[in-house]
Amino acid sequence: MNIGIPRALIVSMAAIFSAYHIVLALYSLGTARDAGPVVLAMVLYAIASTVSLLPWGPVRMPVWMAAFNVAMSVAIIVLVSHELDPGRPGGNGYATWYVAAIGTLMTITSSRRRHAFAWAGIVFLVVQTIVWAGPGALGGLGVVGSASWVAISHILSSAMAKATRDAQRFAIAEREAAEWQAAQEAHLYERRFRLAQTSTMAIPMLRQIQASGGDLTDEQRRECLYLEGAIRDEIRGRRLLNDAVREQVMLARRRGVHVTLHDDGGLDELPDEELARVQDELARAIAGSRADRMIVRTAPEGSDDAVTVVGLRSSGDGTASALGDGSDGDDEVELWLTIPRVRDSGRPAHGATSAR
């Protein structure tokens, strides 16, 4: 859990507070009937506190460590209380240091998200105090205060854990919102770009249609069909297109070639330099082909090839049987070309093969 306070600072403060109980124990050694068990309890407390406050490892205390703290608490309570007289006139003073020490150790355990173990240690402290000195001693010995520390730690730790989860959810929601906004802006930019391209191509012809009142010559009608194909290319061809490809596709159509472009997203992650190379090679391939029909399609992302170009020449009545556009079976492959995704000097130029 990151609450903006260095973990080392928190550990240092807890260590100083824990050491204070050792000082009280040393100061009050003369009160005990036998100092040996009390010294052993001090050693056990020092070991448990040190292990719990090590400034590395996960924030959530391991189960074995939490169980160790509870076991040490039970041992410390029994060792020290056995050497004290609950009915001593004037009380035992600082000799009951173990009550605050156990409260501190269980607070550390609770702060490290092992609340059940922390409460187990406090419950044993309460029960032992009632059995040893009666219910009235709960307030006088500070047992209520120790339990209050654990309760506050439990509440704060749970609140901080919930705040951390909420912050993570908000961060995820913010990231998703930003991604959605970026996608929408990209779509908007794409629509505006395509609309601008379409307007640039279509406006001159629309003006001719307006000027002629819709009475177009045969040549103008053919130009309208070519223009329709160019607009369709802008929608379906996307990153296959640059000025050179647009020019060669238009020239091919004016030669009577049926050209189809399909960009299925295989070029989206291609670097600009490689994309420009692919487009230039595609433009040269279209210019050099004498096919009657050309199909250009991007390869799937992850493939070694970027673009596949198929050129067909009709040897019969002109129908295209390949790729499902006719089934007369009289088309032959004039060009089969694969353009690699990354320039590779070991491959044939443009990765092309041709059959005639």
ABEGO torsion letter per residue (X at the ends): XBAGBBAAAAAAAAAAAAAAAAAAAAAAAAABABAAAAAAAAAAAAAAAAAAABABEBABBBAAAAAAAAAAAAAAAAAAAAABBAABBGEAEAAAAAAAAAAAAAAAAAAAGBAAAAAAAAAAAAAAAAAAAEAAAAAAAGAAAAAAAAAAAAAAAAAAAAAAAAAAAAAAAAAAAAAAAAAAAAAAAAAAAAAAAAAAAAAAAAAAAAAAGGBBBAAAAAAAAAAAAAAAAAAAAEAABBAAAAAAAAAAAAAGBBBBBBBAGAAAABBAAAAAAAAAAAAAAAAABABABBBBBBBBBGBABABBBBBBBBABAGBBABGGBEAAGABBBABBBBBBABBBAABBBGGBBBBX
